[in-house]
Amino acid sequence: MTDTAKGLTGSGTQGSHWVQITRWLLLAALVWAVCFAALAILHLFTLESLIAAADIYQLALGFALAAVLLASLKTSRSRSAVLVTSLAILSWTLGQLFWFSYTLLMQTPLPYPSVGDLGFTGTYFLLIGALSVLEQEENRAKGDKLAFVLLLIPLLLAIFGKSAPAVKLYNFVLGLAAAWTLYKALPLRHARKNRWLLGGILVLAATDAVFMASVVLLRGSMTATTAPLYPLALALISYGILKREAGTHD
């Protein structure tokens, strides 16, 4: 075996290693989602304590996923896409850190929207950047306008819901960011290797849609509806961006 072949084999082994780690983190996120839902339904703990535990879990998982993606850059074949995806995960996690820190220190829920929401919205803009890189690499179709149906949610909430003007405006901003990301992501469905990444983006957009509705309709318990879903979305995105490089379809 030549030195070049050995180098490629070593890189492939390392790449598979990072894929395996993100797979375990994805499994952990799935188990967490099931446990959170079960505990909430059975009322074994107060909703406040479950939400606090969810905040901590989201922080830990977010930083872990970002670290794994950054560590994988040495063996990545699409470094730009992986790097920007890691920054997207980190952006969301920093937004969550602000949310959690404010709640912990002030002993009161964080107003919506807030500075922390810049991190959440920034996730979409960074994902758009990563998808643009993949678009150039694969010469994919330019987008799917069906994604903008998502904007019906903030529109209906603005018409029929009772919320402050700032909430209505930010819901449109968040909805537009999510819809534009979906516009770029939906063509991924044509390649099987991209299914995990697309699945993660779809779960993230759907979770934010649920969150917007919860803010307007549920208020006090708004984060309980999405606490088990955000970790799952982030884990799917992280696993998906590395899985597509592995070139396998399991």
Backbone bond lengths (Angstrom), bond angles and torsions (degrees), N, CA, C in turn:
res aa  C-N    CA-C-N  psi(-1)  N-CA   C-N-CA  omega(-1)  CA-C   N-CA-C  phi
1 M - - - 1.471 - - 1.523 109.60 -
2 T 1.310 117.55 133.79 1.458 120.89 -179.36 1.509 110.94 -74.78
3 D 1.359 115.25 164.53 1.467 119.87 178.30 1.524 110.75 -61.54
4 T 1.346 115.87 -36.76 1.466 119.35 179.16 1.510 111.18 -63.80
5 A 1.336 115.48 -44.15 1.466 119.71 179.60 1.510 110.82 -64.19
6 K 1.329 116.21 -39.83 1.463 119.46 178.10 1.516 110.96 -62.15
7 G 1.343 115.26 -40.29 1.461 118.93 179.68 1.507 111.58 -63.97
8 L 1.338 115.74 -41.05 1.455 119.38 179.21 1.510 111.16 -66.58
9 T 1.341 116.54 -39.35 1.454 120.28 178.70 1.513 110.84 -64.42
10 G 1.335 116.10 -41.79 1.465 119.82 178.53 1.503 112.08 -62.99
11 S 1.341 115.25 -41.27 1.463 119.37 179.26 1.520 110.68 -64.70
12 G 1.354 116.12 -40.21 1.453 119.81 178.84 1.504 111.69 -63.36
13 T 1.348 116.30 -39.81 1.459 120.23 178.57 1.510 111.19 -63.95
14 Q 1.341 115.90 -44.99 1.459 119.98 178.05 1.520 111.36 -62.68
15 G 1.371 115.45 -41.06 1.455 118.84 179.29 1.512 111.54 -61.42
16 S 1.333 116.82 -42.46 1.462 120.95 177.90 1.516 111.31 -62.75
17 H 1.329 115.65 -33.66 1.470 120.34 178.92 1.517 110.66 -61.58
18 W 1.324 116.87 -45.26 1.466 120.10 -179.54 1.524 111.18 -69.34
19 V 1.320 116.62 -34.83 1.469 119.99 175.30 1.519 110.51 -61.80
20 Q 1.326 116.88 -42.71 1.462 121.33 179.53 1.527 111.02 -62.00
21 I 1.330 116.63 -40.78 1.467 120.04 179.82 1.523 110.58 -63.71
22 T 1.341 116.23 -46.04 1.468 118.30 179.60 1.525 110.96 -66.47
23 R 1.340 117.00 -29.88 1.466 119.75 176.62 1.525 110.56 -64.49
24 W 1.326 117.28 -42.32 1.467 120.92 177.66 1.527 111.06 -66.33
25 L 1.332 116.71 -37.41 1.465 119.80 177.82 1.531 110.22 -67.86
26 L 1.325 116.77 -35.09 1.469 120.57 175.68 1.524 110.31 -65.16
27 L 1.313 116.82 -42.40 1.466 120.53 177.81 1.529 110.36 -62.17
28 A 1.341 116.13 -41.29 1.461 120.24 178.64 1.526 111.07 -62.72
29 A 1.344 116.61 -38.73 1.466 120.60 178.32 1.521 111.11 -65.76
30 L 1.331 116.67 -37.84 1.460 120.84 178.68 1.527 110.84 -67.05
31 V 1.326 116.35 -43.53 1.468 120.78 177.68 1.523 110.10 -62.49
32 W 1.320 116.37 -41.21 1.467 120.49 178.64 1.528 110.91 -61.10
33 A 1.328 116.70 -43.28 1.466 120.52 -179.07 1.523 110.54 -61.04
34 V 1.326 116.78 -43.61 1.467 120.95 179.52 1.525 110.84 -65.43
35 C 1.335 116.66 -45.04 1.467 120.73 -179.34 1.522 111.45 -64.37
36 F 1.334 116.94 -42.42 1.466 120.44 179.95 1.522 110.16 -60.88
37 A 1.342 115.85 -46.95 1.461 119.59 -179.50 1.526 111.41 -62.22
38 A 1.341 116.65 -42.17 1.463 120.55 -179.29 1.517 111.28 -65.05
39 L 1.321 117.03 -44.88 1.471 120.94 -179.46 1.525 111.40 -65.51
40 A 1.327 115.94 -37.40 1.467 119.52 178.95 1.523 111.24 -67.67
41 I 1.330 116.25 -41.65 1.469 120.45 -178.65 1.530 111.37 -68.95
42 L 1.318 115.80 -39.47 1.466 120.38 -176.79 1.531 113.10 -83.10
43 H 1.342 116.91 -8.51 1.464 122.40 178.84 1.536 112.06 56.77
44 L 1.347 115.58 39.84 1.463 119.89 178.06 1.529 111.52 -77.16
45 F 1.320 116.55 -22.88 1.461 122.83 176.03 1.522 107.64 -134.87
46 T 1.323 115.40 159.31 1.463 118.68 176.41 1.524 109.04 -68.46
47 L 1.330 115.74 153.03 1.454 120.42 -179.59 1.531 110.59 -62.47
48 E 1.338 116.23 -35.70 1.465 120.12 -179.95 1.521 111.37 -62.68
49 S 1.342 116.91 -42.38 1.462 119.87 -179.56 1.526 111.09 -68.83
50 L 1.326 117.05 -36.29 1.460 120.27 177.51 1.523 111.28 -65.59
51 I 1.330 116.36 -41.03 1.463 120.05 179.22 1.521 110.62 -65.88
52 A 1.333 117.06 -39.40 1.471 120.75 177.07 1.526 110.71 -62.01
53 A 1.337 116.23 -43.88 1.466 120.32 177.62 1.526 110.54 -63.33
54 A 1.339 116.10 -37.93 1.464 120.58 179.12 1.523 111.34 -64.44
55 D 1.329 116.60 -39.45 1.463 120.45 178.55 1.522 110.78 -60.64
56 I 1.318 116.15 -45.22 1.464 120.70 179.92 1.527 110.56 -64.75
57 Y 1.326 116.31 -43.25 1.461 120.60 -179.61 1.524 111.17 -63.19
58 Q 1.325 116.48 -42.53 1.462 120.28 -179.98 1.527 110.98 -61.96
59 L 1.324 116.63 -40.78 1.464 120.28 177.74 1.519 111.30 -62.99
60 A 1.329 116.33 -49.18 1.459 120.99 -177.30 1.531 111.01 -61.74
61 L 1.331 115.91 -45.91 1.459 119.37 -178.66 1.522 111.39 -67.60
62 G 1.336 116.99 -41.52 1.460 120.53 -179.51 1.511 112.31 -60.16
63 F 1.344 116.50 -46.95 1.465 119.74 179.01 1.527 110.94 -65.95
64 A 1.337 117.28 -37.84 1.465 120.92 179.01 1.525 111.04 -63.66
65 L 1.322 117.12 -45.11 1.463 121.00 -179.89 1.528 111.11 -64.08
66 A 1.323 117.06 -44.14 1.461 120.19 179.08 1.523 110.77 -62.23
67 A 1.332 116.54 -40.46 1.467 120.81 179.64 1.521 111.48 -64.16
68 V 1.328 116.94 -42.07 1.469 120.88 179.39 1.527 110.50 -63.59
69 L 1.319 117.22 -43.75 1.463 120.35 179.88 1.528 111.06 -63.59
70 L 1.315 116.48 -41.48 1.464 119.62 178.77 1.525 110.85 -65.99
71 A 1.334 116.63 -39.71 1.455 120.68 179.30 1.520 111.82 -66.31
72 S 1.330 116.92 -28.06 1.462 121.07 -177.51 1.526 113.17 -77.90
73 L 1.330 117.54 -8.28 1.458 120.38 -174.90 1.527 112.69 -61.17
74 K 1.336 117.12 -29.16 1.464 120.50 -179.00 1.522 112.44 -59.82
75 T 1.313 116.15 -33.41 1.466 120.33 -176.32 1.525 112.28 -110.63
76 S 1.309 117.35 6.88 1.466 120.76 -175.56 1.519 111.30 -76.84
77 R 1.328 115.75 142.27 1.458 121.78 175.67 1.527 111.56 -92.49
78 S 1.323 116.74 -12.31 1.462 121.69 178.18 1.525 107.39 -132.59
79 R 1.315 114.83 68.50 1.462 120.50 -171.27 1.524 112.92 -60.50
80 S 1.316 116.14 -39.21 1.465 118.67 -177.87 1.521 110.98 -62.09
81 A 1.347 116.73 -45.98 1.461 120.68 -178.84 1.525 110.90 -65.08
82 V 1.329 117.26 -42.71 1.465 120.50 179.86 1.521 110.89 -67.08
83 L 1.339 116.82 -42.06 1.461 120.45 179.34 1.521 111.25 -60.93
84 V 1.321 117.27 -47.60 1.468 120.37 -178.07 1.526 110.30 -67.07
85 T 1.338 117.22 -35.36 1.465 119.98 176.40 1.517 110.92 -64.74
86 S 1.326 117.24 -40.19 1.473 120.21 177.41 1.525 110.52 -62.96
87 L 1.324 116.87 -37.86 1.467 120.47 177.70 1.524 110.82 -68.01
88 A 1.335 116.72 -33.23 1.471 120.78 176.76 1.525 110.02 -64.63
89 I 1.332 117.01 -44.77 1.467 121.20 177.75 1.530 109.78 -63.20
90 L 1.330 116.10 -41.61 1.463 120.41 -179.78 1.519 111.26 -65.98
91 S 1.326 116.83 -38.43 1.463 120.97 178.58 1.523 110.46 -60.10
92 W 1.336 116.11 -46.36 1.459 119.66 178.56 1.520 111.02 -62.29
93 T 1.311 116.60 -40.98 1.465 121.12 -177.45 1.524 111.38 -67.49
94 L 1.321 117.51 -37.66 1.460 120.35 176.95 1.527 110.83 -67.18
95 G 1.325 116.40 -36.56 1.462 119.45 174.00 1.521 110.97 -61.40
96 Q 1.336 115.66 -41.91 1.456 120.93 177.69 1.530 111.50 -66.63
97 L 1.323 116.82 -35.44 1.464 121.00 177.78 1.523 110.70 -62.71
98 F 1.331 116.60 -43.01 1.463 120.02 177.33 1.528 110.28 -63.60
99 W 1.334 115.77 -44.44 1.471 121.30 179.38 1.524 110.46 -57.56
100 F 1.329 115.96 -49.53 1.459 120.94 -176.79 1.526 111.40 -67.92
101 S 1.326 117.28 -43.09 1.464 121.17 -178.65 1.520 111.20 -62.59
102 Y 1.323 116.35 -43.29 1.470 120.24 179.22 1.523 110.55 -61.55
103 T 1.324 115.72 -47.14 1.463 120.20 -179.32 1.519 111.50 -62.30
104 L 1.328 116.19 -40.77 1.459 121.13 -178.52 1.521 111.80 -68.92
105 L 1.315 117.00 -44.67 1.469 121.06 -175.06 1.523 112.09 -78.64
106 M 1.318 117.13 -39.39 1.461 120.73 -175.56 1.525 112.62 -91.04
107 Q 1.345 116.94 -11.74 1.462 121.59 -178.66 1.527 112.08 54.39
108 T 1.319 114.85 37.65 1.456 120.69 178.29 1.525 108.48 -152.46
109 P 1.323 118.57 148.60 1.468 119.76 179.66 1.523 111.62 -60.79
110 L 1.318 115.49 145.51 1.458 121.25 178.03 1.527 110.21 -72.13
111 P 1.342 117.35 134.92 1.475 119.17 177.11 1.528 110.52 -61.02
112 Y 1.306 115.47 154.01 1.467 121.10 178.15 1.519 108.96 -125.75
113 P 1.335 117.22 125.70 1.461 128.71 -0.97 1.520 111.83 -80.12
114 S 1.347 115.84 166.79 1.456 121.67 -178.65 1.527 109.48 -145.94
115 V 1.328 115.38 -177.94 1.469 120.60 177.05 1.527 110.46 -59.18
116 G 1.325 115.90 -36.25 1.455 119.62 -179.80 1.518 113.19 -58.76
117 D 1.328 116.46 -29.52 1.464 119.88 -179.06 1.522 112.66 -69.83
118 L 1.341 117.02 -16.15 1.460 119.26 173.81 1.529 110.18 -63.84
119 G 1.334 115.23 -37.09 1.461 119.11 177.79 1.515 111.78 -67.11
120 F 1.332 116.45 -41.86 1.466 120.21 -179.73 1.531 111.27 -65.52
121 T 1.331 115.87 -44.16 1.462 119.50 179.44 1.524 111.09 -68.95
122 G 1.338 115.81 -36.79 1.460 120.30 178.46 1.516 112.62 -59.60
123 T 1.318 116.56 -28.77 1.467 120.69 177.25 1.519 110.90 -55.55
124 Y 1.316 116.38 -43.58 1.471 120.22 -178.52 1.525 111.65 -67.38
125 F 1.318 117.23 -42.22 1.463 119.33 -179.40 1.528 111.40 -63.85
126 L 1.331 115.98 -36.87 1.463 119.91 177.02 1.528 110.96 -70.37
127 L 1.334 117.06 -38.86 1.464 119.67 176.47 1.528 111.07 -63.68
128 I 1.321 116.74 -36.07 1.471 120.15 175.90 1.527 109.49 -60.47
129 G 1.338 115.96 -39.96 1.463 119.96 177.31 1.520 111.67 -63.10
130 A 1.324 116.70 -44.20 1.467 120.44 179.10 1.527 110.76 -63.79
131 L 1.332 116.77 -41.36 1.457 120.76 179.53 1.528 111.51 -66.66
132 S 1.318 116.70 -32.20 1.464 120.32 177.25 1.523 110.83 -65.91
133 V 1.339 116.28 -37.81 1.461 120.54 176.12 1.527 110.24 -63.22
134 L 1.330 116.67 -46.01 1.464 120.81 179.46 1.518 111.02 -64.06
135 E 1.320 116.09 -35.35 1.462 121.01 179.00 1.519 110.76 -61.84
136 Q 1.329 116.78 -41.47 1.457 121.27 179.04 1.522 111.17 -68.74
137 E 1.333 116.63 -37.10 1.463 120.99 -178.33 1.521 111.81 -69.35
138 E 1.328 117.07 -36.80 1.460 120.65 -171.55 1.521 113.60 -106.62
139 N 1.342 117.36 -3.78 1.470 121.33 -177.70 1.525 111.30 52.92
140 R 1.330 115.19 48.82 1.462 119.98 -176.67 1.526 111.51 -78.12
141 A 1.328 115.20 169.38 1.462 120.95 171.03 1.519 109.12 -60.10
142 K 1.307 116.96 152.00 1.455 121.16 -169.15 1.523 115.55 -75.76
143 G 1.290 119.99 -17.78 1.458 119.23 179.45 1.514 111.95 161.50
144 D 1.329 114.45 172.72 1.464 120.51 -179.03 1.527 108.04 -132.56
145 K 1.323 116.03 111.66 1.464 121.24 -175.78 1.526 113.14 -66.55
146 L 1.323 116.97 -14.75 1.457 120.70 176.92 1.530 111.26 -57.86
147 A 1.319 116.60 -25.23 1.464 121.29 -178.13 1.525 112.33 -59.29
148 F 1.321 117.68 -29.38 1.463 120.78 -174.23 1.534 112.81 -76.69
149 V 1.330 116.29 -3.41 1.467 119.44 170.40 1.521 110.14 -59.86
150 L 1.329 116.05 -26.33 1.466 121.21 179.27 1.528 112.21 -56.58
151 L 1.324 117.49 -27.20 1.463 121.14 -178.28 1.521 112.53 -68.66
152 L 1.324 116.85 -12.66 1.464 119.40 175.57 1.529 111.36 -63.02
153 I 1.323 117.11 -29.12 1.470 120.20 -177.25 1.523 111.41 -66.56
154 P 1.351 120.22 -55.03 1.467 117.80 176.79 1.525 113.15 -63.58
155 L 1.342 116.79 -29.17 1.467 119.88 178.41 1.523 110.60 -66.12
156 L 1.320 117.17 -48.03 1.468 121.03 179.85 1.523 111.03 -65.89
157 L 1.326 117.13 -37.52 1.462 120.22 178.14 1.523 111.13 -65.96
158 A 1.332 116.28 -36.21 1.458 120.06 178.79 1.526 111.10 -68.76
159 I 1.332 116.78 -34.52 1.468 121.05 -177.32 1.530 111.21 -79.01
160 F 1.321 116.60 -47.70 1.460 120.18 -171.08 1.535 113.83 -102.91
161 G 1.321 118.28 -17.59 1.457 120.63 -179.25 1.515 112.25 -89.89
162 K 1.309 115.20 160.96 1.461 120.88 177.20 1.522 108.27 -109.48
163 S 1.330 115.71 105.69 1.465 120.69 -179.55 1.516 109.55 -151.09
164 A 1.321 115.79 162.77 1.461 121.57 -178.84 1.529 110.37 -68.22
165 P 1.328 117.61 154.52 1.468 120.50 178.70 1.529 113.15 -54.99
166 A 1.353 116.72 -36.98 1.465 120.17 -179.62 1.529 110.77 -64.09
167 V 1.323 116.94 -37.50 1.464 121.02 178.51 1.526 109.90 -66.71
168 K 1.330 116.85 -44.92 1.470 120.74 179.35 1.524 111.03 -60.84
169 L 1.339 116.10 -43.07 1.461 120.27 -179.10 1.519 111.08 -65.27
170 Y 1.339 116.82 -45.85 1.463 118.67 -177.81 1.527 111.26 -68.48
171 N 1.322 117.42 -34.17 1.461 119.50 176.21 1.529 111.11 -58.36
172 F 1.349 115.95 -38.02 1.461 119.66 176.99 1.529 111.11 -68.27
173 V 1.333 116.19 -40.06 1.474 120.11 178.51 1.522 110.36 -62.24
174 L 1.332 116.26 -48.85 1.459 121.02 179.64 1.531 110.84 -64.16
175 G 1.336 116.23 -41.88 1.457 120.12 179.21 1.517 111.98 -63.83
176 L 1.336 117.00 -39.89 1.458 120.39 179.38 1.525 111.05 -67.26
177 A 1.343 116.37 -40.46 1.471 120.03 178.13 1.521 110.68 -62.41
178 A 1.336 116.10 -43.36 1.466 120.36 179.33 1.527 110.84 -66.21
179 A 1.330 116.13 -42.71 1.473 120.15 -178.85 1.531 111.30 -64.94
180 W 1.317 116.86 -40.66 1.464 119.85 179.84 1.529 110.70 -66.35
181 T 1.325 116.26 -37.63 1.467 119.91 176.51 1.520 110.42 -63.96
182 L 1.325 116.83 -43.23 1.469 120.53 176.84 1.533 111.31 -63.32
183 Y 1.321 116.09 -37.27 1.466 120.90 177.31 1.530 110.59 -56.51
184 K 1.332 115.47 -40.91 1.461 120.35 179.29 1.525 111.99 -78.53
185 A 1.344 116.71 -28.28 1.465 120.92 -171.61 1.523 114.21 -88.74
186 L 1.313 118.41 -31.83 1.464 120.55 -173.02 1.535 114.12 -57.70
187 P 1.341 119.71 -33.23 1.468 118.16 175.34 1.532 113.91 -62.35
188 L 1.326 118.02 -14.55 1.463 120.56 177.09 1.519 112.06 -61.13
189 R 1.322 116.68 -21.34 1.466 119.72 -176.17 1.531 112.32 -65.04
190 H 1.310 117.60 -15.54 1.460 120.40 -178.51 1.526 112.52 -78.09
191 A 1.320 117.79 -14.36 1.468 121.82 178.08 1.522 109.21 -118.14
192 R 1.319 116.51 122.82 1.459 120.71 -174.42 1.527 112.63 -61.37
193 K 1.327 116.79 -31.19 1.462 120.16 -177.31 1.532 112.43 -65.81
194 N 1.331 116.25 -16.62 1.462 120.70 -177.29 1.527 114.08 -96.50
195 R 1.332 117.58 2.23 1.458 119.90 -170.01 1.525 113.10 -63.45
196 W 1.343 117.74 -36.02 1.462 119.71 -179.20 1.527 110.86 -68.96
197 L 1.319 116.39 -42.61 1.466 120.83 178.34 1.523 110.50 -62.67
198 L 1.317 116.86 -46.64 1.465 120.29 178.18 1.522 110.28 -61.67
199 G 1.330 116.78 -41.83 1.463 120.14 178.22 1.512 112.29 -58.42
200 G 1.334 116.67 -41.68 1.459 120.09 179.00 1.519 112.71 -64.23
201 I 1.326 116.00 -41.95 1.466 119.92 179.01 1.522 110.86 -66.04
202 L 1.328 116.83 -39.71 1.468 120.49 177.39 1.525 110.90 -63.18
203 V 1.333 117.17 -42.76 1.470 120.43 179.06 1.528 110.48 -64.85
204 L 1.338 117.21 -40.47 1.466 120.26 179.23 1.526 110.98 -62.71
205 A 1.329 116.90 -46.58 1.469 120.49 -179.89 1.524 110.86 -64.32
206 A 1.332 116.92 -42.00 1.468 120.31 178.89 1.522 111.01 -64.55
207 T 1.327 116.80 -38.69 1.460 120.56 179.69 1.515 111.21 -65.94
208 D 1.323 116.77 -39.95 1.464 119.34 177.41 1.529 110.89 -67.38
209 A 1.328 117.06 -33.65 1.465 119.78 175.71 1.523 110.45 -64.19
210 V 1.339 116.11 -42.45 1.472 120.48 176.25 1.520 110.39 -63.38
211 F 1.334 116.57 -40.17 1.465 120.14 179.88 1.528 111.10 -63.44
212 M 1.323 117.17 -43.74 1.463 119.96 178.68 1.526 111.06 -58.35
213 A 1.319 116.10 -45.23 1.460 120.30 178.74 1.521 111.09 -64.76
214 S 1.322 116.82 -37.95 1.463 120.91 -179.23 1.520 111.54 -67.11
215 V 1.345 116.35 -38.51 1.465 120.36 178.47 1.521 110.65 -59.19
216 V 1.307 116.18 -41.70 1.467 121.22 -176.32 1.522 111.73 -80.29
217 L 1.330 116.48 -39.44 1.463 119.92 -170.37 1.526 114.61 -99.32
218 L 1.337 117.22 -29.94 1.466 119.85 -174.96 1.524 113.64 -107.96
219 R 1.293 116.72 -30.27 1.466 123.44 178.02 1.517 113.67 56.95
220 G 1.323 118.16 -90.73 1.462 122.23 -170.90 1.514 114.92 -56.70
221 S 1.300 118.15 -35.95 1.464 121.87 -177.65 1.523 111.80 -109.65
222 M 1.330 116.18 28.81 1.462 119.83 -171.20 1.522 112.98 -62.32
223 T 1.336 118.65 -35.74 1.459 119.35 -176.75 1.522 112.74 -78.79
224 A 1.318 117.66 -15.54 1.465 119.95 -178.94 1.523 111.46 -66.42
225 T 1.320 117.46 -29.40 1.467 120.55 -177.49 1.526 112.54 -72.86
226 T 1.327 116.47 -23.87 1.462 119.95 -174.37 1.526 113.87 -114.40
227 A 1.319 117.81 -8.79 1.465 121.50 -176.68 1.522 113.65 -54.21
228 P 1.337 119.84 -40.08 1.463 118.98 179.71 1.533 113.63 -82.66
229 L 1.345 117.22 -10.98 1.460 120.23 -172.90 1.524 113.93 -94.51
230 Y 1.324 117.67 -36.28 1.461 119.29 -179.57 1.528 113.05 -59.73
231 P 1.343 119.23 -46.04 1.473 118.63 177.57 1.525 112.26 -58.94
232 L 1.323 116.22 -38.10 1.460 120.49 179.57 1.532 110.60 -63.97
233 A 1.333 116.70 -42.55 1.465 121.07 179.28 1.522 111.39 -63.24
234 L 1.328 116.75 -46.31 1.465 120.68 -179.09 1.524 111.23 -64.37
235 A 1.333 116.59 -40.09 1.461 120.49 179.82 1.528 111.04 -67.16
236 L 1.326 117.30 -39.57 1.463 121.12 177.95 1.531 111.23 -63.47
237 I 1.317 116.73 -43.01 1.464 121.09 179.13 1.521 110.33 -62.83
238 S 1.329 117.16 -45.77 1.460 121.56 -178.39 1.527 110.93 -65.11
239 Y 1.323 116.26 -45.92 1.462 120.27 177.99 1.522 110.20 -63.69
240 G 1.324 116.54 -40.32 1.453 120.67 -177.11 1.512 114.00 -65.14
241 I 1.333 117.61 -40.62 1.460 119.92 -177.92 1.524 110.87 -68.79
242 L 1.335 117.58 -31.61 1.458 120.02 176.87 1.519 111.87 -83.61
243 K 1.321 116.32 -34.86 1.468 121.25 -179.00 1.521 111.45 -63.26
244 R 1.319 116.92 -38.70 1.469 119.72 -178.66 1.521 111.07 -64.21
245 E 1.321 117.57 -27.39 1.462 120.51 178.04 1.518 112.24 -77.65
246 A 1.336 116.16 -25.31 1.455 119.65 -178.04 1.526 111.34 -69.25
247 G 1.332 117.11 -24.11 1.451 120.85 175.16 1.500 115.17 76.93
248 T 1.361 117.90 14.07 1.460 121.36 177.38 1.513 108.45 -109.12
249 H 1.334 117.60 165.41 1.460 121.49 -172.55 1.510 113.33 -122.97
250 D 1.347 117.95 18.98 1.472 117.61 -177.99 1.492 111.06 -76.80
